[in-house]
Structure formats: structure tokens, C-alpha cells
Amino acid sequence: MIDQLEEEVELMDRHIDILLRVIEDEPIGIMKLSNQGEYDHHKVRYSLRVLEEDELIEPSEQGAVTTERTEEFVSHLDERLTTLAERLDAMKLNDHVESNL
């Protein structure tokens, strides 16, 4: 169960890293993203596809570029991650076990 969560966090970390690289260097292609992030090409392609499905980037002839939705997503990202971190923190068993002893 926790292994799956760890995998999802790693995946999300890669998606966000690639999105930030697109924001910084747009337009940017798969080769450059792969070299900068030291990711395999197929992993970059997958992350780009996920980001495109979420309408955070779009393809262009020169490479990936941001969309109108990107700025709004980024502006709320820290808040949303903080909320998730708080929820995960609240799940810690030691806190629950100690209070019931």
C-alpha cells in the first residue's frame, strides 16, 4: 500500500519537475528535457502527455509550451501540496497509537 503511494509521489515529482523546466525554457523538446532532468526519453514523453491531458502544456513545432492554465495551477500548487502533506502527517500511526495507550 505505501509502496504505491511512494511510486505516485515519485511520478508527481517528475511531472512537476518537467513542468517547471517547460516554464523556464519554453519551447523545449524531449531531448533537452531528458538531458536536463536525466530522465529516459519514454519517461519524459509520458510526463508531457500527462501534462498535456491536464492542459498545462501543449505541443508546438519547437517543443512543449505552457498554456493559459499553467499559471493558475502553479499559483495553487504549494497550497495543495501543503494540504496533502498535512493529511499524510495526520495518518501517522505513532500519533494514533500513543494517544490510545
Sequence and secondary structure as in RCSB ss.txt:
>XXXX:A:sequence
MIDQLEEEVELMDRHIDILLRVIEDEPIGIMKLSNQGEYDHHKVRYSLRVLEEDELIEPSEQGAVTTERTEEFVS
HLDERLTTLAERLDAMKLNDHVESNL
>XXXX:A:secstr
 HHHHHHHHHHHHHHHHHHHHHHHH SB HHHHHHHHT  HHHHHHHHHHHHHTTSEEEETTEEEE HHHHHHHH
HHHHHHHHHHHHHHHT HHHHHHHH 
